[in-house]
Amino acid sequence: MCAGLIGAHLSAVKALRVLVIEDDALIAMLLAAQLGGMGHDVCATAATEGDAVRAAANHRPDLMIVDAGLGAGSGVAAVEEICRAKPIAHVFISGDAERVRQRRPNAVVLRKPFRQAELGRAIEIAVAAIV
């Protein structure tokens, strides 16, 4: 019975090409593995604001999972720059969700730490907001 529920949850969102924007290499790898396990394809990872903008232009992701605070630049600023060209679904991850919402009131924000089910639901919300 649980397998059926998991399968139903995974099919709620089609497989997406995902750009992970995260400056901690270990967290980026864990996110990539988690997203892969959910049936998504991580097309690239980026650790800085500039790398994120370039990666989005080069890989044209369907979704971005974004650490709001990067060591070099801002994940929020990267998303703003990327989405000027074309809106792309995105989920921010942050220890300070309210700070992200001050800048982007309608943002989908996951507070760290989070569970895979919470990530899955946030992805569904972010994708639905773009359609």
Steps between C-alpha positions, in 0.01 A plus 500: 500500500779746583669437164179597324478823694862583425451425132190716490690786662791474257269506200332822620783699337661390175876447491663842496843632400626661820772756567625481860641831626683426825843614623558205734628216279378226737147643517499541120594132460234391750235711325602358162471144635165575662363660183629209290325260735179695443535441125644839401815570294748740658640668190751718689607638836629850571666641810499874425252755371695545175540125442125456560408758234738338249383146582134599453580654159700193393277221637150655486363322807130444572560558872758656728567399861672804647688567823388855575833599654811422298856570608561687172187697422136430567279213389204738504682746271601214269137391466390856430761532225422158348124555501528833317550304178237233568315396816635172639348312791718530809512399863715686750659314789601710797542500872329841499184466290361836614803685365438346156129586517582863583668527162274256309162484679355223279811284505483128567742459791604185683647558843817297567504220600218343297372156405473355150119512515519875577736549206262308273204714605701822457597390147133434417404849623785671313423321172127572529575871551676522162232323293 
